[in-house]
Amino acid sequence: MVTEPLIYDTAPIGETVGPIAYSIPLDYNRRRLASYSLPESALLPDSGFAEPSLLCGQHSWVMRKRFSWEGSVHAKCDIALLKPVILGSRIHVSCRLSGKYERRGGRYVVFTLETHDDAGNLVCNVDNSMLLNFREVVEARRKSGDGARPQVAPSVSDEPAVRLSFGVKTLRRQDILAFFDAEESVYGPHPSLHNRKDIAQAAGLADIIAPGRYSIGLMNCLFTRLYGESWLSGARYSVTFLRNLVPGLRLQAEAEVSGDGNTGRFGLVSMDQVSNRAVLSGTASLKAA
């Protein structure tokens, strides 16, 4: 397959690839949830619904039908879950290069994803901001004494009225491989900094890292225990990925209920208990029925 390098200066805004059809294996949940050390029954047992963080990162496969790039990391993600997807079913994914911007020396592109089911129903919308020049930004910030990623205060306050939590989950190297392998079982092989040490090192990392959506999957496990199917058909996320998910982190997903607890709005943070630093921060909400 001949592809064109994705270069920030010449990135063709508006370019669309797809729709491309993919099948979700029946054993997807078993493989995916094993990366959290959870049984398949941890996500709505007997429902037949797939854990939906697989709908957040298909640009890595779809857009590479048209472009080639290496060493990018996920910086920001806005997700609208509209309808559960069923294990064993087909999905149809389109990806559009919808924007680009520069910030603090970083060059970002925005991929907009739409996923439909076999009946044509829109099941998920996603906007993903990707940092293309990750290694360059890391080296510049190391020289200046700044961190590899901007650090912001977690959205969960010190004294919340209601706080929900899930974990702690120690992130092992084998968990990173298992998480990404579950996605490859849907979309096909993709050598990347999530499963190949040499590619990770070429991007300036010591070892492979988990995709930022690993934390989103952990959040999904938390919220579906509370809201069931309604979460999979009405959830909205807007999150920023603050630190790379390297082996050895001890992750805990936390959500603070906004308002009186009946609004379905949450401040989110995924904390690394080793460093006591946030790896993800943002908000989530549940669309009113």
C-alpha positions as CSV (number, residue, x, y, z in Angstrom):
1,M,0.0,0.0,0.0
2,V,1.4,3.4,-1.0
3,T,0.6,6.1,1.4
4,E,1.5,9.8,1.7
5,P,3.4,11.2,4.7
6,L,1.2,13.2,7.0
7,I,3.1,16.5,7.4
8,Y,1.7,19.3,9.5
9,D,2.3,22.1,7.0
10,T,0.6,20.3,4.1
11,A,-2.0,18.3,6.0
12,P,-5.1,18.5,3.8
13,I,-7.9,19.6,6.1
14,G,-11.2,18.0,5.1
15,E,-9.6,14.8,3.7
16,T,-11.8,11.8,4.5
17,V,-11.1,8.0,4.5
18,G,-13.8,5.4,4.7
19,P,-16.2,4.1,5.6
20,I,-14.4,0.8,6.2
21,A,-16.1,-2.2,7.7
22,Y,-14.7,-4.1,10.7
23,S,-16.0,-7.1,12.7
24,I,-15.9,-7.2,16.5
25,P,-14.9,-10.7,17.7
26,L,-17.1,-12.5,20.2
27,D,-14.2,-12.8,22.6
28,Y,-13.3,-9.1,22.4
29,N,-14.6,-8.3,25.9
30,R,-12.7,-11.2,27.5
31,R,-9.5,-10.0,25.9
32,R,-10.0,-6.3,26.6
33,L,-11.1,-6.7,30.2
34,A,-8.2,-9.0,30.9
35,S,-5.9,-6.0,30.4
36,Y,-7.6,-4.5,33.5
37,S,-7.3,-7.9,35.4
38,L,-11.1,-8.0,35.2
39,P,-13.4,-10.9,34.2
40,E,-15.5,-10.6,31.1
41,S,-18.6,-10.3,33.4
42,A,-17.3,-7.0,34.7
43,L,-19.1,-5.1,31.9
44,L,-22.9,-5.7,31.9
45,P,-22.8,-9.5,31.9
46,D,-25.1,-11.3,29.4
47,S,-25.8,-8.0,27.6
48,G,-23.6,-8.8,24.5
49,F,-22.3,-5.2,24.5
50,A,-18.7,-4.5,23.6
51,E,-16.6,-2.2,25.9
52,P,-16.7,0.9,23.8
53,S,-13.2,2.4,24.2
54,L,-12.4,0.5,21.0
55,L,-14.4,3.2,19.2
56,C,-12.0,6.0,20.2
57,G,-8.8,5.3,18.3
58,Q,-9.6,3.8,14.9
59,H,-7.9,6.8,13.1
60,S,-4.7,4.8,13.8
61,W,-6.0,2.2,11.3
62,V,-8.4,4.1,9.0
63,M,-6.4,7.2,8.3
64,R,-3.3,5.1,7.6
65,K,-5.0,3.8,4.5
66,R,-4.2,7.3,3.1
67,F,-1.3,8.7,5.2
68,S,1.7,7.5,7.1
69,W,3.1,8.9,10.3
70,E,5.0,7.7,13.4
71,G,5.6,8.7,17.0
72,S,2.4,10.7,17.6
73,V,0.6,10.6,21.0
74,H,-3.0,11.2,21.9
75,A,-3.4,14.6,23.5
76,K,-7.2,15.2,23.8
77,C,-10.4,13.3,23.1
78,D,-14.0,14.3,22.9
79,I,-16.4,11.3,22.7
80,A,-20.1,10.9,22.3
81,L,-21.4,7.4,22.8
82,L,-24.8,7.1,21.0
83,K,-25.6,3.4,20.8
84,P,-24.0,0.2,22.2
85,V,-22.2,-2.0,19.7
86,I,-22.7,-5.7,19.8
87,L,-20.1,-8.4,20.1
88,G,-19.9,-10.3,16.8
89,S,-21.4,-7.4,14.8
90,R,-19.9,-5.2,12.1
91,I,-19.1,-1.5,12.4
92,H,-18.3,1.0,9.6
93,V,-15.8,3.7,10.4
94,S,-15.0,7.0,8.6
95,C,-12.2,9.4,9.6
96,R,-11.8,13.0,8.5
97,L,-8.8,15.2,9.0
98,S,-10.9,18.1,10.5
99,G,-8.3,20.5,11.8
100,K,-4.8,21.4,13.0
101,Y,-3.3,23.8,15.5
102,E,0.0,24.7,17.3
103,R,0.4,25.0,21.0
104,R,3.5,25.4,23.2
105,G,5.7,24.1,20.4
106,G,3.5,21.1,19.7
107,R,1.9,20.5,16.3
108,Y,-1.5,18.9,16.5
109,V,-3.9,17.4,14.0
110,V,-7.5,16.7,14.8
111,F,-9.2,13.5,13.5
112,T,-13.0,13.2,13.5
113,L,-14.3,9.7,13.6
114,E,-17.8,8.5,12.9
115,T,-18.8,4.9,13.5
116,H,-22.1,3.4,12.3
117,D,-23.5,-0.1,12.8
118,D,-24.6,-2.4,10.0
119,A,-28.1,-0.9,10.0
120,G,-26.6,2.6,9.4
121,N,-27.2,3.9,12.9
122,L,-24.5,6.3,14.2
123,V,-23.1,4.7,17.3
124,C,-20.2,7.0,18.2
125,N,-18.7,10.4,17.4
126,V,-15.1,11.2,18.3
127,D,-12.7,14.1,17.9
128,N,-9.1,13.1,18.6
129,S,-6.2,15.7,18.9
130,M,-2.9,14.1,18.1
131,L,0.5,15.6,18.9
132,L,2.6,14.8,15.8
133,N,6.0,16.1,16.9
134,F,6.1,14.3,20.3
135,R,9.8,13.6,20.4
136,E,10.7,17.2,19.4
137,V,8.4,18.6,22.1
138,V,9.7,16.2,24.8
139,E,13.3,17.1,24.0
140,A,12.6,20.9,24.1
141,R,10.7,20.6,27.4
142,R,13.5,18.5,29.0
143,K,16.0,21.2,28.0
144,S,13.9,23.9,29.5
145,G,13.2,21.9,32.7
146,D,9.5,21.5,31.8
147,G,7.7,18.1,31.7
148,A,6.9,16.0,28.7
149,R,3.2,16.9,29.0
150,P,1.6,20.0,30.6
151,Q,0.4,19.2,34.1
152,V,-2.9,20.6,35.3
153,A,-4.7,20.2,38.6
154,P,-7.1,17.2,38.7
155,S,-10.7,18.2,38.2
156,V,-11.8,16.3,41.3
157,S,-11.7,18.6,44.3
158,D,-10.2,17.9,47.7
159,E,-13.5,17.7,49.5
160,P,-16.2,16.5,47.0
161,A,-19.8,16.0,48.0
162,V,-19.8,12.6,46.2
163,R,-16.8,10.8,44.8
164,L,-16.8,7.6,42.8
165,S,-13.6,5.5,42.3
166,F,-12.5,2.4,40.5
167,G,-9.2,0.6,40.9
168,V,-6.3,0.7,41.9
169,K,-5.0,-1.2,38.8
170,T,-1.3,-1.7,38.4
171,L,-0.4,-1.2,34.7
172,R,1.9,-4.0,33.7
173,R,3.7,-4.3,30.3
174,Q,1.6,-7.4,29.5
175,D,-1.6,-5.3,30.1
176,I,-0.5,-2.8,27.6
177,L,0.1,-5.5,25.0
178,A,-3.2,-7.2,25.8
179,F,-5.2,-4.0,25.6
180,F,-3.8,-3.2,22.2
181,D,-4.0,-6.8,21.0
182,A,-7.7,-6.6,21.6
183,E,-8.0,-3.7,19.2
184,E,-5.8,-5.4,16.7
185,S,-8.3,-8.3,16.8
186,V,-10.9,-5.8,15.4
187,Y,-8.9,-3.6,13.1
188,G,-5.9,-5.7,12.2
189,P,-2.1,-5.6,13.0
190,H,-0.6,-2.2,13.6
191,P,3.1,-2.1,14.8
192,S,3.3,1.0,17.0
193,L,4.7,2.6,20.1
194,H,2.0,0.6,22.0
195,N,3.4,-2.8,21.1
196,R,6.9,-2.4,19.7
197,K,9.8,-1.2,21.9
198,D,11.9,-0.2,19.0
199,I,9.2,2.1,17.6
200,A,8.6,3.6,21.1
201,Q,12.3,4.3,21.5
202,A,12.5,5.9,18.1
203,A,9.8,8.3,19.4
204,G,11.9,9.1,22.5
205,L,10.3,6.7,25.0
206,A,12.1,4.1,27.1
207,D,9.5,1.4,26.4
208,I,6.0,0.9,25.0
209,I,3.1,3.0,26.4
210,A,-0.6,2.2,26.7
211,P,-3.0,4.3,24.5
212,G,-4.6,7.1,26.5
213,R,-8.0,5.4,25.9
214,Y,-6.8,2.7,28.4
215,S,-7.9,5.2,31.1
216,I,-11.2,5.7,29.3
217,G,-11.9,2.0,29.3
218,L,-11.3,2.0,33.0
219,M,-13.9,4.9,33.3
220,N,-16.4,2.9,31.2
221,C,-16.1,0.0,33.7
222,L,-16.8,2.4,36.5
223,F,-19.8,4.1,34.9
224,T,-21.5,1.0,33.4
225,R,-21.7,-0.5,36.9
226,L,-23.8,2.6,37.9
227,Y,-25.8,3.4,34.7
228,G,-25.8,0.2,32.7
229,E,-26.9,0.4,29.0
230,S,-27.8,4.1,29.4
231,W,-24.1,5.0,29.8
232,L,-23.3,3.2,26.5
233,S,-26.0,5.1,24.6
234,G,-25.7,8.6,26.2
235,A,-22.3,9.2,27.7
236,R,-20.1,12.2,26.7
237,Y,-16.4,12.5,27.5
238,S,-14.0,15.4,27.1
239,V,-10.6,14.5,28.4
240,T,-7.0,15.6,28.2
241,F,-4.2,13.0,28.5
242,L,-1.5,14.5,30.8
243,R,1.1,11.8,31.2
244,N,2.2,8.7,29.2
245,L,0.8,5.4,30.5
246,V,4.1,3.6,31.1
247,P,4.5,0.2,32.8
248,G,4.4,0.4,36.6
249,L,1.8,3.1,37.1
250,R,-1.0,2.3,39.6
251,L,-4.1,3.8,38.1
252,Q,-7.3,4.8,39.9
253,A,-10.2,6.2,38.1
254,E,-12.1,8.9,40.0
255,A,-15.3,10.9,39.3
256,E,-16.8,13.7,41.3
257,V,-20.5,14.2,40.9
258,S,-21.4,17.7,39.9
259,G,-24.3,19.7,41.5
260,D,-26.8,17.8,43.6
261,G,-25.8,14.4,42.3
262,N,-28.7,14.1,40.0
263,T,-27.4,16.0,37.0
264,G,-25.4,13.2,35.4
265,R,-22.3,15.4,35.2
266,F,-18.9,14.5,36.5
267,G,-15.4,15.8,36.9
268,L,-12.9,13.1,36.0
269,V,-9.4,12.2,36.9
270,S,-7.3,9.1,36.5
271,M,-4.5,9.2,39.1
272,D,-1.2,7.4,39.3
273,Q,-0.9,6.4,42.9
274,V,2.8,5.9,42.7
275,S,3.6,9.6,41.8
276,N,0.2,11.0,43.0
277,R,-0.1,12.7,39.7
278,A,-3.0,12.8,37.2
279,V,-2.6,11.0,33.9
280,L,-6.0,12.0,32.6
281,S,-8.3,14.9,33.5
282,G,-11.6,16.1,32.1
283,T,-15.4,15.8,32.3
284,A,-18.1,13.4,31.5
285,S,-21.9,13.6,31.4
286,L,-24.9,11.4,30.7
287,K,-27.4,12.6,28.2
288,A,-30.9,12.9,29.7
289,A,-33.2,10.1,28.6
